[in-house]
Amino acid sequence: MPRRRVPASPFRYFKTSPEVIRLAVMMYVRYPLSLRNVEDLLFERGIDICHETVRYWWNRFGPLFAADIRRQRVSRMRGFRQWRWHLDEMYVKVNGEMRYLWRAVDHEGEVLESFVTKERDKGAALRFMKKALKRHGSPVAITTDGLRSYKAAMSELGNTAKQEVGRWANNRVENSHLTFRRRERAMLRLRQMKSLQKFASVHANLHNHFNAERHLVSRSDFKLRRSAALAEWQGLVE
């Protein structure tokens, strides 16, 4: 019987330990810090690296960590049929031009999908919704704002009966934009759409992973959740 092939570690060609790489990626993506801020904070901990090394690490390993987090969550939640989704789009300036970041958030405030487009029309909304539905399954209700692109896209998908529109009904996703806005200001600017797409996806999954909902639970429960999230983070992509 042939032996089961063990996938090679993505850290195998790096002299730096995986723990340091995970720490650098987490600090840069999770918190509103610049590359040089992360370099200085790591130096205070006795880790002497260049800020360009931090850039290389997050570009190389950020998508791997995010994919592992997303894969585990999708496998746990795909059978859950009581999902209520909230969809919204936000403006992001890329190389001096406005682009649209479409985001899907569930009823618990976790970001399901992020999708960047040049337009804000039916075609863009349709591509975004197809991607979200294919990956996460179909929810029982989808809350949107009054943008006509959503109604046109949902008509084509046959989900018109699931759409809900209300004045304050979409506050869940509006509030979820704040964490990305804070991170965007720290980055100062983005030059390419693919860079925005990559960072938005990585940032969303890391935010989901470390979102312990401290305002909804007691201090002791929050500490347990935080410890569990850090322990799981240390075991990603081994």
C-alpha positions as CSV (number, residue, x, y, z in Angstrom):
1,M,0.0,0.0,0.0
2,P,1.6,3.3,-1.0
3,R,2.3,5.8,1.8
4,R,0.2,8.8,2.1
5,R,2.1,11.8,0.8
6,V,2.6,14.6,3.4
7,P,2.4,18.1,1.9
8,A,5.6,20.1,2.2
9,S,5.7,22.9,4.7
10,P,5.5,26.4,3.1
11,F,8.2,27.5,5.7
12,R,10.8,25.0,4.6
13,Y,13.0,27.4,2.7
14,F,12.9,30.1,5.3
15,K,15.6,30.5,8.1
16,T,13.1,32.5,10.3
17,S,10.9,30.4,12.5
18,P,7.2,30.0,11.6
19,E,6.2,31.6,14.9
20,V,8.0,34.9,14.0
21,I,6.4,34.9,10.5
22,R,3.0,34.3,11.9
23,L,3.5,37.1,14.5
24,A,4.6,39.6,11.8
25,V,1.7,38.8,9.5
26,M,-0.8,39.0,12.4
27,M,0.5,42.4,13.6
28,Y,0.5,43.9,10.1
29,V,-2.9,42.6,8.9
30,R,-4.9,42.7,12.1
31,Y,-3.8,46.0,13.5
32,P,-3.7,49.5,11.9
33,L,0.1,49.4,11.7
34,S,2.5,50.3,8.9
35,L,5.3,48.0,7.7
36,R,7.8,50.2,9.6
37,N,5.7,50.1,12.7
38,V,5.8,46.3,12.7
39,E,9.6,46.4,12.1
40,D,10.0,48.6,15.2
41,L,7.8,46.5,17.4
42,L,9.6,43.3,16.4
43,F,12.9,45.0,17.0
44,E,11.8,45.7,20.6
45,R,11.2,42.0,21.0
46,G,14.8,41.2,19.8
47,I,13.8,40.4,16.2
48,D,15.8,42.4,13.7
49,I,14.2,42.4,10.2
50,C,13.6,44.9,7.5
51,H,10.1,46.3,6.8
52,E,10.4,44.9,3.2
53,T,10.7,41.4,4.8
54,V,7.3,42.1,6.5
55,R,5.8,43.0,3.2
56,Y,7.2,39.8,1.6
57,W,5.9,37.7,4.4
58,W,2.4,39.0,4.4
59,N,2.2,38.7,0.6
60,R,3.5,35.2,0.7
61,F,1.8,33.8,3.8
62,G,-1.2,36.0,4.4
63,P,-3.4,34.3,1.7
64,L,-2.3,30.9,3.0
65,F,-3.4,31.7,6.5
66,A,-6.6,33.3,5.3
67,A,-7.5,30.3,3.1
68,D,-6.9,27.9,6.0
69,I,-9.1,29.9,8.3
70,R,-11.8,30.2,5.6
71,R,-11.7,26.5,4.8
72,Q,-12.2,25.5,8.4
73,R,-15.1,28.0,8.9
74,V,-16.9,27.0,5.6
75,S,-16.7,23.3,6.6
76,R,-18.2,24.0,10.0
77,M,-21.0,26.4,8.8
78,R,-22.0,25.1,5.4
79,G,-24.8,22.9,6.9
80,F,-26.2,25.9,8.8
81,R,-29.3,27.1,7.1
82,Q,-30.4,29.9,9.3
83,W,-27.9,32.4,7.9
84,R,-29.0,36.0,7.3
85,W,-26.7,37.9,5.0
86,H,-26.1,41.6,4.7
87,L,-24.6,43.0,1.5
88,D,-23.1,46.4,0.9
89,E,-20.4,48.2,-1.1
90,M,-17.9,50.8,-0.1
91,Y,-15.7,53.2,-2.0
92,V,-12.0,52.7,-1.9
93,K,-9.4,54.9,-3.7
94,V,-6.9,52.9,-5.8
95,N,-4.1,54.8,-7.5
96,G,-6.2,58.0,-7.3
97,E,-9.4,56.4,-8.7
98,M,-12.5,55.2,-7.0
99,R,-13.2,51.5,-6.9
100,Y,-15.9,49.5,-5.2
101,L,-15.4,46.9,-2.5
102,W,-18.4,44.6,-2.2
103,R,-18.8,42.8,1.1
104,A,-21.1,40.2,2.5
105,V,-21.5,39.9,6.3
106,D,-23.6,37.3,8.2
107,H,-26.0,38.0,11.1
108,E,-23.1,37.6,13.6
109,G,-21.0,40.3,11.9
110,E,-18.4,37.9,10.3
111,V,-17.3,38.8,6.8
112,L,-18.1,36.1,4.3
113,E,-16.8,37.6,1.1
114,S,-15.0,40.6,-0.3
115,F,-15.0,41.5,-4.0
116,V,-13.4,44.4,-5.8
117,T,-14.8,45.9,-9.1
118,K,-14.5,49.0,-11.2
119,E,-18.2,49.4,-11.7
120,R,-21.2,49.4,-9.4
121,D,-23.8,47.9,-11.8
122,K,-25.8,44.7,-12.2
123,G,-22.9,42.7,-13.7
124,A,-20.6,43.5,-10.7
125,A,-23.3,42.7,-8.2
126,L,-24.1,39.4,-10.0
127,R,-20.4,38.3,-10.0
128,F,-20.1,39.1,-6.3
129,M,-23.3,37.3,-5.3
130,K,-22.4,34.2,-7.4
131,K,-19.1,33.9,-5.8
132,A,-20.5,34.2,-2.3
133,L,-23.4,31.7,-2.9
134,K,-21.0,29.2,-4.5
135,R,-18.6,29.3,-1.5
136,H,-21.0,29.6,1.4
137,G,-24.4,28.2,0.2
138,S,-27.8,29.9,0.2
139,P,-29.0,31.9,3.2
140,V,-32.6,32.3,4.3
141,A,-32.6,36.1,3.8
142,I,-30.4,38.7,2.2
143,T,-30.5,42.3,3.4
144,T,-29.4,45.1,1.1
145,D,-29.7,48.8,0.6
146,G,-31.8,50.4,-2.1
147,L,-29.2,50.0,-4.9
148,R,-31.0,48.7,-8.0
149,S,-28.1,46.5,-9.0
150,Y,-28.9,44.1,-6.1
151,K,-32.5,43.7,-7.2
152,A,-31.5,43.1,-10.8
153,A,-28.9,40.5,-9.8
154,M,-31.2,38.7,-7.4
155,S,-33.9,38.5,-10.1
156,E,-31.5,36.8,-12.4
157,L,-30.5,34.4,-9.6
158,G,-34.1,33.7,-8.5
159,N,-33.6,35.1,-5.0
160,T,-35.9,38.0,-5.1
161,A,-38.1,36.6,-2.4
162,K,-35.1,36.5,0.0
163,Q,-34.2,40.2,-0.4
164,E,-35.0,42.5,2.5
165,V,-34.5,46.3,2.3
166,G,-34.9,48.7,5.2
167,R,-33.7,52.0,6.4
168,W,-31.6,50.7,9.3
169,A,-31.8,47.0,8.5
170,N,-28.3,47.0,7.0
171,N,-26.4,48.5,9.9
172,R,-24.7,45.2,10.6
173,V,-22.6,45.5,7.4
174,E,-22.2,49.3,7.7
175,N,-20.6,48.9,11.1
176,S,-18.3,46.1,9.8
177,H,-16.8,48.6,7.3
178,L,-15.2,50.5,10.2
179,T,-12.4,48.0,10.9
180,F,-11.3,48.0,7.3
181,R,-11.5,51.8,7.1
182,R,-9.1,52.1,10.0
183,R,-6.7,49.7,8.4
184,E,-7.0,51.5,5.0
185,R,-6.0,54.8,6.6
186,A,-2.8,53.2,8.0
187,M,-1.9,51.9,4.6
188,L,-2.2,55.5,3.1
189,R,-2.9,54.3,-0.4
190,L,-3.3,51.3,-2.7
191,R,-1.9,51.2,-6.2
192,Q,-3.6,48.1,-7.8
193,M,-7.0,46.5,-7.6
194,K,-5.4,43.0,-7.1
195,S,-3.6,44.4,-4.1
196,L,-6.8,45.6,-2.6
197,Q,-8.6,42.3,-3.4
198,K,-5.8,40.3,-1.7
199,F,-5.6,42.5,1.4
200,A,-9.4,42.8,1.8
201,S,-9.7,39.0,1.7
202,V,-6.8,38.4,4.1
203,H,-8.0,41.1,6.5
204,A,-11.6,39.8,6.6
205,N,-10.5,36.3,7.5
206,L,-8.1,37.4,10.2
207,H,-10.8,39.7,11.6
208,N,-13.2,36.8,11.7
209,H,-10.7,34.6,13.4
210,F,-9.8,37.0,16.2
211,N,-13.3,38.5,16.7
212,A,-14.1,37.4,20.2
213,E,-17.1,39.7,20.6
214,R,-15.8,41.1,23.8
215,H,-18.8,43.4,24.1
216,L,-21.2,40.4,24.3
217,V,-19.5,38.1,26.7
218,S,-18.0,38.2,30.2
219,R,-14.3,38.9,30.8
220,S,-13.6,35.2,31.6
221,D,-15.3,34.0,28.4
222,F,-13.4,36.6,26.3
223,K,-10.1,35.5,27.7
224,L,-10.9,31.8,26.8
225,R,-11.9,32.8,23.3
226,R,-8.8,34.9,22.8
227,S,-6.5,32.1,24.0
228,A,-8.3,29.6,21.8
229,A,-7.9,31.9,18.7
230,L,-4.2,32.4,19.4
231,A,-3.6,28.7,19.9
232,E,-5.4,27.9,16.6
233,W,-3.5,30.6,14.8
234,Q,-0.2,29.0,15.8
235,G,-1.3,25.8,14.2
236,L,-2.2,27.2,10.8
237,V,-0.5,25.9,7.6
238,E,1.8,23.4,9.3
